[in-house]
Amino acid sequence: MIISYKKLWKLLIDMDMMKKDLQKQAGISWATMTKMSKGEIVSTEVLMKVCQVLHCNVGDIVDFIEKPISDAEENKGEQSVLD
């Protein structure tokens, strides 16, 4: 699965808030904001802080998207029954 913060960025636009404002108000590091901008995983504590500032729930700021598994990834680390 991959994580998407598109809902968060849209919410910030709707609230006329910049990322740096959220970062300061939530008390999170700029490195954490960068991780979210890159679609990387952050702690639930960070998500809770963001939700507290924006007065929302986690589902309002993130989506978990099913990532299709390629054949190579699916068989990675597995041995074929015929081997």
PyMOL commands that set and color helices and strands:
alter all, ss='L'
color gray80, all
select helices_A, chain A and resi 6-14+19-26+30-37+44-54+58-60+71-75
alter helices_A, ss='H'
color red, helices_A
select strands_A, chain A and resi 2-4+63-65
alter strands_A, ss='S'
color yellow, strands_A
deselect
rebuild
show_as cartoon
